[in-house]
């Protein structure tokens, strides 16, 4: 049975408080009103809802989803940011920048506000005003999609509201055409480095030449090369190998390369 009381009985306008048992039998104390009758009505409502939850007539899990869906989205973004800490600092920064840009640009104040129409309209506007390409457009969707999927996995959303949001064909909007260097071009690059008498980023010409050869022969990226230590090389193996740990690999797995 719920009970109501005043913590300051002498004050005429003091607020009433309610004590009742929730659906799990735990004692709860809830703030009521300065009006006794209204507080009694609230106490009755809380008791009734507790009985319905206890009998399964109110799904407490669905209630939790509803609470999460209408909570401030900034709280969810903070938790999502913390969940990315196992990734590189660059990945976290780019992901959070893109997600927050969409959230602010669309005016999403809570998870319930997220709609594919709003996200798509904002990204189209971003293409017009900021001139982002199709690949970057898709990266924005990918970042927001990752946030929504995380909300599903952490039981903040029942489903991803952006599921199926259409990506653009990046092949039709190539801003910077890239190609691999030919063997002859790599040879010229290495020869040029070796004959250079200047240091670039603290590296001598000979050091740069060896880095270029290693990168060309293994396909390793700059950050992957930078992660290597003497222990990464097994020069006595047949064939000799170099190992990139999962934390630095683009594929997020340990790579052993000849």
Protein Blocks (a to p, Z undefined) as FASTA:
>chain_A
ZZdddfblmlmkbccddddddfkopacdddddfblklmmmmmmmmmmmmmmmmnopacfk
lmmmmmmmmmcfklmmmmmmmmmmmpcfklmmmmmmmmmmmmmmnopabfklpcfklmmm
mmmmmmmmnopafklmmmmmmmmmmmmmmmmmnopafbdfkgoiacddfklmcfbdcddd
dfklmmmmmmmmmmpcbdeehiafklmmmmmmmmmmnopafklmmmpcfklpcfkbccdd
ddddfklpmnlpacddZZ
